Amino acid sequence: MSDHRTPQDLIYALAVSPNFRMDGLCFAARSSALYRSEDGAGNWYLAYSGLEPGTELPTTAVVFSTNFEKDRSVFAGVTGVVMRSFDAGETWHYSPLASPPPIIAAMAVSPNYERDGTLLVGTIEDGVYRSEDRGLNWMACNFGLTDLGVLSIAMSPDFAADDTVYLGTESGVFYSTNGGRAWKESGFPVDEAPVLCLGISPEHKNDGFLWAGTESNGLFISEDRADHWRRLAPDQISESVNGIVVSEDYPDHAGLLVLTSHSVLLSHDGGKSWCEWVEGLFVEESLVCMAAEADLEPGSVVLVATAFGRLMRL
């Protein structure tokens, strides 16, 4: 494990390259700025170093393009602005959202980004913003969204065909079937349950699987595109769920990785049984976010951040 700590420098989000095993590229969105590593989280450098000196850009979200190997695009969220890079984080461009500036909590890139150029941003108090031109221009898209506190976003892997998007909000789960232009509330079973993270099956068009991690009610699964939900493993997952990674070849390899406040748990059978990713791992600080290689095989890298700004490579 490697440790990177800056006093009082909180980590809000982590992201690893789709080709992480080869390029070692990853990002940490911190309360001070965005940091970049090219050696698998061994050494970190200020990603915004090419911007005007003295610029303070606390960063709350970061995501790779789904077409990263070709377009080298990375997107980061600062208050009121989406930062865009087209060279894997070497240089950056500003794209403002609105005024007063909204606080970005989540970002998602279309699985069909190479053709449609669509991105979505979720904000703490101002709902969803949508771009169809690779993040250059943004429009608020909140029709039907009765909870504007958006904490997480999941886009259907078959977005090009079904236009389906899910939002985790302060009160539950909402969905859109027109590309994020309008929203409906799902049948989430817990009232006023902040949904901190979402995971979606790569075979969502066939199995309808969606997972939701809540602030205080554990982990839920829907097997019918968010119409109905049931709680998973309440005896093992009883605290805040702060991250979900679904294996890239699910359900052939029915791998799920879940980050709770104090553990990293792995299931090989879609959530029926669980084990620790690292046996005996003990961290006094709460765990707040993670990023992982998508195959979830033994030896895969998992990055985890603690509430006090410590970053661990597991």
N, C-alpha and C positions, 0 to 999 in steps of 0.2 A: 504494500500500500504506500502511496505517496501522499504527502500532507502539504497543503498550501494554505497559509493563514495570514490574513491581514486584519489587525484588530478592528472590530466593529464594522468589518466590510462584509455584509451579508451576501449570500448567494441566493438568487431568485430562480434561476433556471440553468440547466446544463444541456448541451447538445453534442453528439458525436457524429462524425462524418459517416455517410452511408458506406464509405470505403475505409473505415477507421483502421482496420487491421493492416492496411497497406500504407495509408498516409498519416496515421496517428493524429489527425486533426480534430480538435474539439474546442468548445467555447464554454466559458462560465460568465453568466450575466450577473454582475455584482452591483451593490449599492453605490460603488465608486465609479464603475465603468464596465466595459466588456473586455474580457481577457481571452487570449488565444494561445493554444498549445499545438505544436507540430510534432511532439514526441510522445503522444499518448498520455498527456497530463503530467509529465515529468517536470517540465519547465513552462512557465506562463509569462506572457508578454501582453502589454496593453495593446488591444486591437485597434484602438482609435488614435494611435500614435501619429498618424499622418494628418490628423485634423489640426485646426488652429490651436496653438499652445494655450493651456489654461481652460480649455473647454471642459465643463463638468457634465458628464452624461451618464447618470445612474441608469443602469439597464435592467429591465425586469423580465425580458423574454428574448429567446434566440432560437432560430430554427433554420435548418438547411433546406435548400430547394430539393424537391423530389426528383429533379433532373440534374442534381449537383455534378455528377461526373462529366456532364457535357457543358453546363452553363456556369459552374463554379459560383453559384449565387448563394448568399447567406443573408438572412434578415434578422434584425434585432429591434427590440422595442424600448424606447425611452419615452418619458412623459410627453405626449402630444406629437410624437414623431416616430416614423418607421425608418430605421437606418438600413440602407441597401448596399450590399457589396456584390460585385460581379467577378471578383478575383480571389475568392476563398477567404475574404476578410483582410486583405492587404490594404484596400482603400474603401472609403464609404461615401454614400450620398444621402442627403436628408430628403424625406418625403413627409410633410406635415399632414396631420389628420384633421384637426378642427381647433377652434378656439371657443371657450377655454380649453386648454390642452387636456385630453383624457389620459388616464393612467392605464397603460397596457398590461394585461395579466396573462394573455394567451395569444398564440399565433399559429396559423396553419397554412400550409401550401397545398394547392390542389394536386392530387395524384396525376392529373392530366395537365400539369403546369406547362410543359413544353409547348402545348397547343393552345390552352385557354388563358394562361398568364394570370390565373386567379389566386388571390390570397385573402385570408380572413384574419381579422384582429378582434380579440375580445378585450373589453375594458371594464374597470372596476365599477364605474357608475354610469357609463354612457353607451352600454350595449355593444353592438357589433359594427365594425367598419369593413367594407368590401372593396377590393380592387380587381379590375379586369385587365390592367395594363402593367403587370409585374411590379406593382407597388408604387407606381408613380403618382397616381391619383386615387383618392379614397372617397367613399360615400357611406354615410350611416344607413344601415339596413335593419331596422328594429320593428317593422310591422308585425304585430302579434306577440312581440317579446315583452311580457309583462314584468320581467325581472331583468333589469339592465346591469346587474352585477355578474359579469361573465368571467368565470374562473378557468375554464378549459374548453377545448374544441377538438372534435374528431370528425374528419371527413371520410366518407365512404371510399374504400379502395376502387370502387366502380363509379366514382363521381362523374366521369364523362358520360355515363349512361343513365344513372339514377338521380344525379343532382342532390344527393342526400348529405346533410351535415347535422351534427349533434353538438349541443352546447351544455356544459355543466355550469350552473349558476348558483347564486347564493341560496336558492330555494329548491333546486331540483334539476331536471333535464328537459331541454327543449330540442325540437328538431325542425329541419327544413327539408322540403323535397323540391325546392326550386333554386338550389345553389346558394342558399343563404340570404335570399331576398325577403323572405317572410317566414314566420316561425309559429309553431304550435307547441303546447305543453304536453309532455309525455305523461304516462301513468306512473310516475315515480312514487313509491309507496310511503316515503317519509316526508312529512310536511316540514318546510323550512330547513332542509338539509343541504348545507353547502356541499356541492360536488366539486372536489378539488382537482380531480383528474378523470380522464376517460381513456379506455382502450377499445380497439375495434378489431374484429377478426379480418384477416386478409381475404377470407371467403364470405364476407358479410352478405353479398348478394345471394348466396345460397343458404347460409346458416343463420343470418340475422343476429349474430352474437355481438353484444356490446357490454362492456364492463364500466362500472362507475365507482370511484373511490370517494368516500364521504369524510367530512371533518370529524364526526363523532359516532357514526353508525356503521363503520366497517365497509365491506366490499359487497357490491350488488352485481348481478348479471341479468341481462335481458336476452332472450332467445328469439324474440320476434320484433326486432327493430324498435325497441323502447316502448312497446305497448304494455308489456307486463314485466315485472321484475321480481327477483327473489334474492335473498341474502346468501352469500357464500361464506362458509367456514366461520360462523359467528364465534365458535369456541377458540379458534386460532387467530382470527383477525377481528379484534374488538375495539381497536383504537383508530386514530386518524389514518387514512390511506392517502399518501401524498404522491404516489407515482404508480403507473401501470405500464408494463411493456409486454406486448403480445408477440410471440414467436412469428417470424416472417413466413414460416411454412406451416402455420396453424391451418387445419387441424391434424395434418400428417404428423407433426410434432406439436402436441397440444401444450406448449409451454407458456406459462404466465409468470411474470416477475412482478412482485408487488412490494412497494416501499411503505412501511408503516412508520410511526413515530420512532420506533426503537428497533426495527429489524428489517432485513431484506429477505423475503420469502419467495420460494420457487415452487411451482406446481408443474408436474409433467403430464397431468391428466385433465387439464382444463379447469382446475380448481377443486377437484374432489379431495385431494390430499396435498399437503404442503411440507416443505423442509426448509431449513435455513440455507441461503445462498453460500454464506460462509459460516460454518459451524462454530458456535461459541462466540460469535462477534458480539462485543459489548461496547457500546458508546454511551457515555453519560449524557451527552447533548442529544436533543431531539433531531431526527433526520427529516429534512424538508423537501429535497428533490433529488432526482436521479436521471441518468441517461445510460443506455446500454446498447451493446451490439445486438442486432435484431435476431441473430440465430439462437441465442440463449443456450449455446452448447457449452460443455465444460471447457474452461479456458477463456470464455468470452469475457470482455472487460465490462465492468459496471462502475460508473462514477456516482458517488453519493456525496451530498452536501449536508452539513449540520447547521443547526439554528445559529451557531456562533461564527459561521463563515469558514469552517474547516472543510476541506475537500479531500475525499479518500478515493483511491482506486482499489477496487476489490477484485 
